[in-house]
């Protein structure tokens, strides 16, 4: 094994002596790398395993002593595949300082049996272990209920649950890393294997590794364990154990690795059956038929349109309008704002009082109340709707239905999820691009939702303004949104490097969603999001307030006003509309409605197009940079800004040339 010679972490580790090394193990596609990325501060070096052309990322854990190692997926201890050998052999290395190895075994909650089989094999190592059951939301959507306490009791290790792609349970997992303990070896072996293991236990005392684990690997003629015994106990011990292992193998015509694998799988199936319940498929022929209709073009499209309408009314009309307005009008405006204003009245500094309670830029009205009064109700409604669609099995069928269309814009059928989300909340939509598989798909989806998807609050206020104008104005704006969505997606697919992943989906049984399970998961996800986002909202509000107080916003209006007038034909007052839009979209549109007597109908249409295509809001921009990184985020932001200005300018000049005034 090699380490980075020039790395401060490695030098620091050497100076401190043994520190815990957490080896992340598990089968493929269970979320190991996602958890590794969330728990580590940065990669220190890639670790190379002698004799294997596979490197393993190594990074320091955030906020604690310890190092994490992200291994490739593994299906069995006995594989000859290089990736799997790397995951297994790293546990036998003597070059990790102090050999303080600990196992973090990551499981897919939908396929628990496979991970239990791996756990039974690594239990023989005698190393401290922690089991992380990931993707618990997807398991719940498939009707899988797991008794985690019973699973912990069966294996003898602590069991944690996570939704890694959304960061749920990660902090609890980080705290639980101290509570690792050796798993109980529960697998039963044949008499010949037991006799051999008993001999090995007499000849080799258990040290850093259990002698039973060494014996099991010796029976399968594992070269890594033979090197380990040669280095640690000498050639004589290795020759003696080799002869005994050969005699044991000759006692049965069945290969030892096959015999052991069958025993682990059988025991894993028995444990899985005891700790999980799977809801039987629906017996309703109508629901099953509905599931089939959802994937057929002739019936699937009308069903999809109907569900989109329901989503709009539930998230946009009920959540983003009714709930938000009720909270604002019945709670914040008449009670909380006057109460807090009175409470802070004792503060002698007017600047500090304004920073807290300024109605346009204060931390409490535009930071805390914005997060709790606007974002939280919309997100909660979205998670309920999203959970119901996921729990019923509809989202998978919608992805299948739209896969061919989405290939044209570089996505597969999964892309429908963030794009649908964009019509409720662009910030949340960018977060849901995590469901996509490749960086190219995530970049394209983030670009499209950032470019031209109006969120529910913007749509609601837009409808109020457009209702007072000729229908041609609505056709122009909505036509531009959908045509530019396809055009920009097609161009992005041609320009952005990378590959589109194939749509590989496991189709669950169609069923009625469970209300309690949906509400429980929606509450949990909403709580996690608010807990993570609220500090960001507060800091952003403080920045905007200070920027406004030093005259930054006025200077921006003075600088940009003439340019906006010359290029897009808009009055200078549009600057304050755009600034408010970037802080809070519906606030900007409301400002436009307030200033509408100063605008012509053409200027209103151009303004609405520019506001839709320009960067959505500060929160969405922050999340964009957080999710896509500084380079991709800056590129998307710059492209969207230029695209929006060009589109609005072209619309202005073309309408003027054609004499279109929308009057």
N, C-alpha and C positions, 0 to 999 in steps of 0.2 A: 504494500500500500504506500502511496506517496502523498505528501501534503505540500501545501504551498510554502516555499521557503521564505518568501518575502512578505507573507501575510501577518498582520498584527495579531489576528486571532490565533494563528498557530503558535506564534511566539508567546502570546499571553497564556495559551493552554499549557505550553511546555513549562512556563515559569510556575504556574499554579499546581502542576501535577495532575493527577487523575481528575477528570471532570466527566459528568454523565454524557454518554453518546446514545442518542435515541435513534434507533434504526427503524424507519417507517417501512413496514412490510404489508403485503396484501396481494390479492389477485389484480388483474388489469382493470382499469377504468372504475376504480372504487373511490377515487378522490385523494389518493396519497399525495400527489404533487400539489394539489390545491391546498391541502392542509399544511404541507411543508412550506409553501409560499407564504401562507398567512402567519405561520408561527416563527419563521426565521427572518432576521433583519436583512441579511444579504448572503450571497454565496461567498465562501472563503476560497474554496478550491474544489476541483473535481478529484475524487479519489479513484485511483486506478487499482484494480485487483490483479495480482500477479497471474499471468497465464491466461487472462481473459481480456478481450478487446472491448470492454465496457467500462465507462467511467460513471461514478456515482456522485451527484451533487452533495456538497457538504456546506452547511450554513449554521451560523450562531443563532440560538434561540433568542427571541426578543424578551428583554426584561428579566432575564434569569441566567444563571450559569448553565451551560449545556450546549451540546452541538447536535444537530439533526442530520441524518443521512437519508436521502430519498432514493430508494431502490426500485429497480424495474419490477413489473408484475410477476408473480410467481404462482404456480399451480400445485407444485409438489416439491418436496425436498429432493426427490430422486431424478429430476429432469436433467438432461444433458444440454439443454438450451443455454446459451451463454448468458442471456439476461437473467435467467433463473439461477444459474450457478453464481453469478455475481451477488445476487440477493442472499444466497445461502452462505457463500464463502466469506462474506464480510464479517459474519459472526464468529468465524474461526480465526480472524486475523489477530496477530500478537502485536501489531504496530499501533493500535489505538491506545493512547496513553492510559495506563492503569487498567485496561481491559474492562472499564466500567460500562458495559453494554446493557442497554435496555431496549425492549421491543415495543413499538407502537404498532399494533396490528389493526389495519383499517379494513372494515367490512362494508359490503354493499347490502343495505337492509333488505333489498329485493331478492338477493341470492345468499342468504345467511349460511346455508349448509356448506357452500364451498369454503367460506372463511373459517367456519368451525373446524373443517378438516385440516386447514392450514394451522389453526391454533393448536390442535391436538399434536401435530408434528413438532411444532416449535416448543410445545410444553416440555418435551423431553430435553431441551437444552438447559432447563433449569434457570433461565435468565428472567429477570423481572419483566413483567409484561402488562400492557394496558390494551384493552380492546375498544376500538372506536367504531361504532355502527353509524355509518354515513348514509345520506340520502333517505332519511327516515320519512320525509314528506312523500317521496315517490312510492315508498313501500305502503304508506297509509292510503295513497290514491289507488293502489291495487288491492286494497282490502286485506293487507297483511298487518296483523297485530303481534307485537313481540313483547314477551315478558322479560324485560331486561334484568330485573332482580334475579329471576330464576336462571337466566343465562349466566349471570355473574356467579351464582352459586355453583352451577354445573362446572364451569371452567376454573373457578377459584381466582379470578382476576376482576378488577374493577371494569365496568362497562360504561362508556360515555356515548352520547348520541350527538350527531352534528348534521347540519345541512351546509357542507363546506363551501359550496359556490356562493352562498349568501352570507357566509361568516357566522351563521347561527351555531352556538355551542362551542365556538373556537376558544373564547376566553375561559370558559369552564374547563375545556380540555387542557389549556395551558396550565391552569391551577392544579389539575389532576395529575400532571406529569410526575409529581412527587409521590403519588400513591400507586406505585407499580410494585407488583409482587409476582413471584413465580407461579405459573399456572399448575393446576393439578394434572399429573399424567394419568389420564383415565382410559386410554386405549388398552385393550386386552390383546396380547400377542399369543401366538401358538407356543406349545411347550418347547420346541427346538429353539425358537428365538429367545424365549425367556431363559433357557439354560445358558445360551451364549452371553446374554446380557449380564447374567449373574456372575459368570466368569470374568467378564470385562470389569465389572464393579469391584471384584476382588483384586485384580491386577492393577487397575488404574483408579486411584482415589479421585473422587469428584473435586475439581478445583473451580476454575473460572467457568468450565462447562461440565455438565453432567456426563459421567462416564457412560450412561445409558445412551445418550445422544451419539457419543463417539462410536459405541458399539453398533447402533443401528446403521450409521453411515458406513462403517467398516464392512458390514454384511453386504452392502450394495457396491463395494469396491470404489468408494468415493476417493478420488486422488487428493482432494483438499484435506480430508481428515487424515489420510495417510501421511501427508506432509506435516500436518500438525503433530501427530504422534511421533514421527521421526525427529522433529525438532525438539519436542518436549521430553520424550522418554527414550530416544535412541533407537538404533536399527534392530537391536535384539528384541525389544518389546514389540516393534512393528512386525517382525518376522513371525514371532509367536502368535500374535493376534491374527495375522493373515492366515496361518495354517488352521487355526480354530474356526475362523470365519468360513474357510473353504470347506471344512468338514461339515459345518452346519448347513451350508448351501446344498451339499450333496445329499442331505437327508430327505429332500423333497424335490420332485420334478418342477414345482412351481417356483418361478423366479422370486427372490425375496422382495424386491421392490414392488412387484405386482401384488404379492400377498399382503405386504404392509399397507400399500395404497388402498386395497379393498377393505382392510380392517378400519383404516382411518375414515374412509367414506361411509362405511356402515355405521360406525359410532357417531359420526357427524349427523347422519340422517336421523338417527335415534334422538339425539339431543335437539336438533332443529324441530322435530315433531313435537317434542315436549314443551318448547319455549315459544312457539309461534302458532298463530291461528290464521288460516287463510279463508276469507269469506268465499263460500261456494259461488259459482257463476249464477247469474240471474236466471230464473226459470221463466221469466216473462218473455214470451215470443215477440211481443210488441217492442220491448226495449232492445232485444237482440236485432230485430228487423230495423229499428231506428238507427242502430249502430252501423248496419250495412248501408242504409240510405245516406249516411253522412259521408261516405267515401265515394259514392257514385256521382258523376258530374251532373246528371239531370236533376237529382234530388239534393245533392250535397250543397250546391250553390245557393238555392233558395233557403235551405236550413241555415247556412252560414250567414246569409244576409239577415235572416230573422234574429239570429243570436247576436249579431253585431248591433242591431237596433235595441235589443234588450240590454246589451252591455252599455250602450250609450245612455239609455234612460236610467239604468241603475247607477252607473259610475258618474256620468256627466250630469244628468238632471237631478237624481236623488242625492248622490254623494257630493259632487262638486258645486251644486247649486243649493239644493234644499238644506242639507246638513251644514254646509259652510255658512250659508246665510243665517240659518237658525242660531248656530253657535255665535256668530258675530253679532247678530241683532238682539239675541235674547240673553247672552252671557257676557261677551266681551264689552260691547258698546255701553249697555246700561249699568253694568255692575263692576266688572273687573277693572276696566280702564279708569273710571272715576275713583274706585277704591285705591288702586295703585298710585294714581296721581296724588291723592291725598296723603298716602303713606310716605311718598318720597318728598313731600313738600318741605320737610324739615332740612333737606340737604341745602347748604348755603350756596353751592356752586350752581349757577343757572346752566352752565355748559353740561355739567354732569346730569342735571335733571332732564335737559333736552336729550342727551345721549340715551337716557333710559326711556323717555316717554314721548319724544317727538313723533307726531302722527304719521309723518312721511318717511322718516329715516331712523326713528328710535329703535333701540335694541329690543324692547318689550313688544311694541306694536308690530314691527316688521321682522323681528327675529323670532322671539318665542311664540307670539300669537300666530305668526305666519306658519310656523312649523306645526303648532298644536291645533290651530283653528282652520287652516286651509289644507296643509299637506296630509295630516293624520287622517281626517275623515275620508279623503279621496283614496289614500293608500289602503285604509281598512276596507273600504268598499271594493277596491280592486282585488285585494287578496281574497275576499269572500267570493267574488265572481270567478277569479282565476282558480281558486281552490275547488269551486263547484264544477268548473269545466274539466279540471284535471282529475278530480275524484270520480267523475262520471266516465272518464275515458274519451271525452270528445276531442280534446286538444290533439291527441295523437292522430285521430281520424281527420281533423282539419289539416294537419301538416301533410298527411298523405294526399289529400284532395288538391292542395295548392303547390305541391312539390314542383310540378312542371313549369308553372308560371314563375315561381321564385328562382328557378335555375337561370332564367334570363337576366336576373339582376345579381347573380353570383351567390345566391343563398339556396338553401334547400327548404323543405317544408317547415322546419323549425323556425324559420325567419318570421313566420306569421305572428309568433308570440310577441316579440318586441315591437313589431309594427302596429299590431292591434293596440298594444299598451300605449303607444305614442299618442293615440287619440284621447287618452285619459290624462297621462302625466309623462312628459318627456323625460324627466329625471328618473322615474321608475323604469321607463322603457329602456333607457341606456343600461340600467342595472340588470335588466332581464336579458341583455345580449349575452350574459354568461351562459345561457342555455345552449348557445351555438358552439360548434366544435373547434373551428379554426380561427386564427387571428384575422385572416382575410374576411371571413364572414362577420366577425365582430366589428371590424372597421367599417365594412359596408353598411351594416345595420345601424351602427352608431351615427354614421354620416347621414343616412336617410332620415332617421328620426330627428336628428339635430337640424337638418336642413328644412324640412317642409311639413312636418306633422304638427298641426295645431292641437294643443292640449285642451282638455274639456273646459276649463274656465275661459280660455280664449275663444273657443267655439261658441260658448254660451253668449258672451258679450258680442261677438261678431254677428250672431244671428239677430240680436236686438238691433244693431246698426243696419244690417242688410235688409231687415224687414221694412225699413222706411225708404228703401231704394228700389228701382226697377229690378226685375228678376234677372236681367242681363248681368247685373253686378255680381249676383250670387253665382251664376253660371261661369263667369270669368274667373272668379277667385277659386271656386272648387275645381273647375276644370284645370286651372294652372297647377293646383296642388297635386292632383292625381297624374296628370301628364308629366309633370316634372319629376314626380316620384319614380315613374318608370324610366324616364330618360336619364336621370341622374344615376339610378341604379345600374342601368345598362352601361353607362360610361365608367362608373366606378368599377364594375366587373372587368372592363377592358384594361383599366389603368392600374388598379391596386394589385400588387403581386401576391402570389400565394395560391392555395388550392381551395376549392369548395369541397366540403365533405359529402360523402354519400349519405342519403337518408336511410339509416338503419334503425328501425323502431320495433319495439316489442309491443304488440297491440293488446292492451288489457281488455277484459270483458266490459261491455257497456252496462252501466248500472245507474240507479238513482244515487246522487251524492248523499253522504251522511251529514246532516246539518251540524251536529255537535262537533264532529271531527273537523269540518271545514271552518267553523267559527274558532275553534281552539287553535288551529294552525294559523288562521288569519290574525288572531290576536297576538300570537307569539312572534310572527314575522313583523307585524306593525310595531310592536314594542321594541324589537331589536333595531328596526330602521330608525325610529325616533331617537332611541338612545344613542345611536351612532351619528345621526344627522343634526341633532339639536345644537351641539357645540359649533358645528360648521355654520349654521344659520346665524348664531349669535356673533361669531367673529366677522362674518360677511356684513352684517348690519352695522357693526362698529366701524368697519372700514368705510362703508358708503357714507355714514354719518360724518366722519372726520373729513372725507374727501369733499363733501358738500360744504362743510363749515370753512374749509380753507379756500373756497371759491372754485374748486375743480369743476363742478357741474356747470356753473355759469360760464367759465372759460370754454368748456367743451361746446356749449350752446352757441357762444359767439364765434367759435372757430368753425364749427360744422354747418351752421345755419345757411350761410351763403352758398356753400357747396351743394347742400341738399336742394336748395331752391334752383340752382343752375342745372344740376344733373337730373333730378327727378321731378322738378316742377312743384316741389312741396314748400309750404310756408315755413319760416324759421321756427314756428311753434312746434313743428314736428320733432325737434330735438328733445324737448321735455317729454313728449309722448314716447320716444324711443328709450330714453333713460328710465322712465317708469316701467316700460315694458321689460327691460332687462332685469329690473329688480323684481317685478311682479307683473306677469303678462296681462292679466285682466285689469290691473290698475292702469296700464298703458292704454288699453282699448277704451276703458272708461274715460280716460283723459281725452282721447280722440273724440268720443261722443260729446264730451263737455265742450270741446273746441270746434265741433262740427260746423257751427255757423260761420267760422272763418275759413272753412274748406269748401271747395267745390266737390261734387260727387266723384269726379275723376280723381281728385287728390285723395279722397277717402279710400277709394278702391286701391290706388297705388300704395297708400299708407298701410292698408290692411295686408296687402301682398308682401310688402317689405317687412312688416312685423312678423308675419308668418314664417318667412324664409330666413330672417335674420336670427342670430343666436337666441334660443328660447328664453333663458333667464339665467341669473347668476348661479342658482343652485344646479341647474342642468349642466352649466359650463364646468363647475367644480367637479361634479360627478364624472363628466366626460374625461377630464384630465386624470382623475383618480383611477378610472377604469381602463382607459386606453393609453395612459402614459403621457409624458410631456410632449414628445415629438409628434405622435399621432394626434393628440388633442390639439396642439397648435396648428397642425396642418388642416385638420377638419374645421377648426374655428376660422382660419384664414380663408379656406375655400368657400365655406358657407357665407361668410361676409361678402366676399367678392361676388359670388353667385347671386346673392340677394340684391345687391346694388345694381348689377347688370340687368337682372330680370325686371326690377322695378323701373329702371331707366328706360329699358326697351318698351315696357308696357306704356309708360308715360308718352314717349315719343310716337309710338305706333298709333296709339289712340288719338293723339293730337293730329297726326297726319291723316288718319281715317275719319276724323271729325266725330269720334265717339266720346260722348260726355256723360253717359249713364243718367241722363235726366229724362 
